Amino acid sequence: MSLSDDLPLVSVVIPTRNRPEIVCRAVRSALSQTYSKIETVVVVDGPDLTTVEALQALAEPRLRVISLAENVGGSEARNIGVREAKGEWIALLDDDDEWLPEKLDRQIALAKADSTGASIVVVCPSIYRRPRKADIIWPKKLPGLEPFSEHMFDYCSGFQTSTFVCPREYFLRNPFRGDLKGHQDWDWLLRASGDRDVSLRIVPTPLSIFNGSEGGSVSHNFGWRLSLAWGRQNRDRMTRMAYSRFIAYHCARLAAGQGAKTRSFFPLLFECCFHGRPSVQAVCMFLGVYMVSPKTRRAIRDLVLRTGN
């Protein structure tokens, strides 16, 4: 280990369901950390003997498998893992993601160096891995002086769940919302970033691999009306500019992808302009969703991801 022997125990919490090969890869990446004082808690979300047996075959003493009798959803499975964890710190890992070996070393070192006395939430960028395309770094830029909510909802921004590390005590006080069908990571991080008792710290190096080809995104199948409802519920946690970015970059894209261009245009435009404070870029993005073909939008997005502009 690169740190001293009086290290706190870190519990890695991984929810999973029906993906034995993929979750075993995630577990191996956790157990290969240079920070070795860890336990890995995998919560199997409902009856899934194949996954349980695959995990047991790893024969790893630092691995605990919790098999739930019924499906409760990824957010509540995380919460159960946190409650069952023994570590002082919790590190979240999605079952289809991986970590680079020095991730926990770097994050725990930064957390221990903080002298504010606040609850420390540490995140880092990810390597976004897509099939048949070059890897990119996500987010494309780190937060600056702008309010954190504006960075969260900017284009090509936001930190992924598999980078979250914070004290177990804080996760117990601020659990994931089990009632949400999408935006669970945004919801948690938005609440945490607005908590005056929280100090958000960022390791600038990408230390996690987000595999975009596997498993799909829950939010991709999240109806645009539900997304809009979540935004309205959390509007007071965002600046007006952040809210307009959320509407233009996320709700409008979902609506267009779900064939709701006609029904969604005016309601979302109203939200963006009258409850938000849209930039020229956000207005162009909003109009582009409705006027430009999906193929062209994907080409523009890939260009932005490659250049970072």
C-alpha positions in Angstrom: 0.0 0.0 0.0 1.2 3.5 -0.7 -0.3 4.9 2.6 0.4 4.0 6.2 -0.9 0.9 7.9 -3.4 2.8 10.1 -5.8 3.2 7.1 -9.6 3.2 7.5 -11.5 0.2 6.1 -13.2 1.0 2.8 -16.3 -0.9 1.8 -16.9 -1.2 -1.9 -20.7 -1.5 -2.6 -21.8 -3.0 -5.9 -25.5 -3.7 -6.7 -26.1 -6.2 -9.5 -28.7 -8.5 -11.1 -28.4 -11.2 -13.8 -24.9 -10.2 -15.1 -22.5 -12.7 -13.5 -19.5 -12.2 -15.9 -19.7 -8.4 -15.8 -20.0 -8.1 -12.0 -17.1 -10.5 -11.5 -15.0 -8.2 -13.6 -16.0 -5.2 -11.4 -15.2 -7.2 -8.3 -11.8 -8.1 -9.6 -11.0 -4.4 -10.3 -12.0 -3.5 -6.7 -9.9 -6.3 -5.2 -6.9 -5.3 -7.4 -6.7 -1.8 -5.7 -3.3 -0.7 -4.4 -5.3 0.4 -1.4 -5.8 -3.1 0.0 -7.7 -2.4 3.3 -11.1 -3.0 1.7 -14.1 -5.3 1.7 -16.3 -5.7 -1.3 -20.0 -6.0 -0.7 -22.1 -7.2 -3.7 -25.8 -6.9 -3.3 -27.6 -9.3 -5.7 -30.9 -7.6 -6.3 -33.3 -10.5 -6.3 -33.2 -14.2 -6.9 -30.2 -14.9 -9.1 -28.4 -18.1 -8.3 -26.0 -17.9 -11.3 -24.6 -14.6 -10.2 -24.3 -15.8 -6.6 -22.4 -18.9 -7.7 -20.1 -17.0 -10.0 -19.2 -14.6 -7.1 -18.6 -17.4 -4.7 -16.3 -19.1 -7.2 -13.9 -16.2 -6.8 -13.2 -17.6 -3.3 -12.1 -14.2 -2.0 -12.2 -13.5 1.7 -12.6 -9.8 1.2 -15.9 -10.4 -0.7 -19.3 -10.6 0.8 -22.4 -11.4 -1.2 -25.8 -10.4 0.0 -28.6 -12.1 -2.0 -32.0 -10.3 -1.7 -35.2 -12.4 -1.7 -36.9 -9.9 -4.1 -35.9 -7.2 -6.5 -35.8 -3.7 -4.8 -34.0 -1.7 -7.5 -30.4 -0.5 -7.8 -30.8 2.5 -5.5 -32.2 0.5 -2.6 -29.7 -2.3 -3.2 -27.0 0.3 -2.8 -28.6 1.5 0.4 -28.8 -2.1 1.8 -25.1 -2.5 0.9 -24.2 0.6 2.8 -26.2 -0.5 5.9 -24.5 -3.9 5.8 -21.0 -2.5 5.2 -18.3 -2.5 7.9 -16.1 0.2 6.5 -15.6 3.7 7.7 -15.7 4.8 4.1 -18.0 3.7 1.2 -16.9 3.6 -2.4 -19.7 2.9 -5.0 -19.1 0.8 -8.1 -21.6 -0.1 -10.7 -21.5 -3.7 -11.8 -20.6 -2.8 -15.4 -17.8 -0.4 -14.6 -14.2 -0.9 -13.5 -11.5 0.9 -11.5 -7.9 1.6 -12.3 -5.7 0.1 -9.5 -4.8 3.4 -7.8 -8.3 4.9 -7.6 -9.0 4.3 -3.9 -5.4 5.2 -2.9 -5.8 8.6 -4.6 -9.2 9.4 -3.3 -8.7 8.3 0.3 -5.4 10.3 0.4 -7.2 13.4 -0.7 -10.0 12.8 1.8 -7.6 12.3 4.7 -5.8 15.5 3.8 -8.9 17.6 4.2 -9.0 19.6 7.4 -12.4 21.3 7.2 -14.1 18.8 9.5 -16.9 18.4 7.0 -18.2 15.2 5.5 -15.9 14.6 2.5 -17.3 13.5 -0.8 -14.6 12.6 -3.3 -15.2 12.1 -7.0 -13.0 11.9 -10.1 -13.4 11.8 -13.9 -14.0 8.6 -15.8 -12.7 7.0 -18.9 -15.8 6.6 -21.1 -15.4 3.5 -23.1 -17.6 2.9 -26.2 -17.6 0.1 -28.8 -15.7 0.8 -31.9 -14.9 4.4 -30.8 -11.9 6.0 -29.1 -12.0 6.3 -25.3 -12.9 9.8 -24.0 -12.5 11.5 -20.6 -15.8 12.4 -18.8 -16.4 15.1 -17.7 -14.6 17.0 -20.4 -13.8 19.8 -18.0 -13.7 20.0 -14.2 -15.8 22.4 -12.1 -14.4 25.9 -11.9 -15.8 28.9 -10.0 -19.4 28.3 -11.3 -22.0 26.8 -8.9 -21.6 23.1 -8.9 -25.2 22.5 -10.3 -24.2 24.4 -13.4 -21.3 22.1 -14.0 -23.5 19.0 -13.3 -25.9 19.9 -16.1 -23.5 21.4 -18.6 -23.0 19.5 -21.9 -20.4 16.7 -21.5 -20.2 17.2 -17.8 -21.2 15.4 -14.6 -19.5 12.7 -12.4 -20.5 9.1 -12.7 -21.7 7.0 -9.7 -18.7 4.6 -9.8 -16.5 7.5 -8.7 -18.4 8.4 -5.5 -16.5 7.9 -2.2 -17.6 9.3 1.1 -18.0 8.3 4.8 -20.5 5.6 5.6 -22.0 7.8 8.2 -22.9 10.4 5.5 -24.4 7.8 3.2 -26.6 6.6 6.1 -27.9 10.1 6.6 -28.2 10.8 2.9 -29.3 7.6 1.2 -30.2 7.1 -2.5 -33.9 7.6 -3.2 -35.4 4.2 -3.9 -38.5 5.7 -5.4 -36.8 7.2 -8.4 -36.7 5.4 -11.7 -34.0 7.6 -13.1 -31.5 10.4 -12.3 -30.6 8.6 -9.0 -26.9 9.6 -9.2 -27.8 13.2 -10.1 -30.3 13.4 -7.3 -27.8 12.1 -4.7 -24.9 14.3 -5.8 -27.1 17.4 -6.2 -28.3 17.0 -2.6 -24.8 16.3 -1.3 -23.3 19.3 -3.1 -25.9 21.6 -1.6 -25.3 20.4 1.9 -23.3 23.0 3.9 -21.8 20.1 6.0 -20.2 18.5 2.9 -16.9 19.3 1.4 -16.7 18.1 -2.2 -13.2 17.1 -3.4 -12.1 16.1 -6.9 -9.1 14.0 -7.9 -8.4 15.4 -11.4 -7.1 12.1 -12.9 -9.6 9.7 -14.5 -9.5 6.6 -12.3 -12.7 4.8 -13.3 -13.8 3.1 -16.5 -17.4 3.7 -17.5 -18.4 1.0 -20.0 -21.0 2.6 -22.1 -21.7 -0.5 -24.2 -22.9 -2.7 -21.4 -26.2 -2.7 -19.5 -27.5 0.5 -21.0 -28.6 3.6 -19.1 -31.7 3.6 -16.8 -32.2 7.3 -17.6 -32.3 6.5 -21.3 -35.6 4.7 -20.7 -36.8 7.3 -18.2 -39.8 9.1 -19.7 -39.2 12.8 -20.5 -42.2 13.8 -18.4 -40.8 12.0 -15.4 -37.4 13.7 -16.0 -39.2 17.0 -16.2 -41.0 16.3 -12.9 -37.8 15.4 -11.2 -36.3 18.7 -12.4 -39.2 20.7 -11.1 -38.9 19.0 -7.7 -35.2 19.9 -7.5 -35.3 23.3 -9.2 -34.6 25.1 -5.9 -31.3 23.1 -5.7 -30.1 24.5 -9.0 -29.3 27.9 -10.3 -31.5 29.2 -13.1 -28.8 28.6 -15.6 -28.3 25.0 -14.4 -32.0 24.4 -14.7 -32.1 25.6 -18.3 -29.2 23.3 -19.1 -31.0 20.4 -17.6 -34.0 21.1 -19.7 -32.1 21.8 -23.0 -29.4 19.1 -22.7 -31.4 16.3 -21.1 -35.2 16.6 -21.1 -35.4 17.8 -24.7 -33.0 15.0 -25.8 -35.1 12.4 -24.0 -38.4 13.8 -25.5 -37.0 13.8 -29.0 -35.6 10.2 -28.6 -39.0 9.1 -27.4 -40.9 10.5 -30.3 -42.5 13.3 -28.4 -41.2 16.3 -30.3 -44.6 17.9 -30.9 -46.0 17.3 -27.4 -42.8 18.4 -25.6 -41.6 21.5 -27.5 -43.6 24.2 -25.9 -43.7 22.9 -22.3 -40.0 22.4 -22.3 -39.3 25.7 -24.0 -41.4 27.4 -21.4 -39.5 25.7 -18.6 -36.1 26.5 -20.2 -36.8 30.2 -20.8 -39.2 31.2 -17.9 -37.9 29.2 -15.1 -34.3 29.0 -16.3 -31.8 31.4 -17.7 -30.6 29.8 -20.9 -27.3 30.7 -22.5 -27.0 31.0 -26.3 -25.4 27.6 -26.4 -28.4 26.1 -24.4 -30.9 27.7 -26.8 -29.0 26.4 -29.8 -28.9 22.9 -28.2 -32.6 23.0 -27.5 -33.6 24.0 -31.0 -31.1 21.6 -32.5 -32.8 18.6 -30.7 -36.0 19.5 -32.6 -34.6 20.6 -35.9 -31.5 18.4 -36.5 -31.7 14.7 -37.3 -30.5 12.2 -34.6 -27.6 11.1 -36.9 -26.3 14.6 -37.3 -26.7 15.3 -33.6 -24.7 12.2 -32.7 -21.9 13.3 -35.1 -21.8 16.7 -33.5 -21.8 15.2 -30.0 -18.9 12.9 -31.0 -17.0 15.9 -32.4 -17.5 17.8 -29.1 -16.4 14.8 -27.1 -13.2 14.4 -29.1 -12.3 18.1 -29.0 -13.7 19.1 -25.6 -15.1 22.4 -27.1 
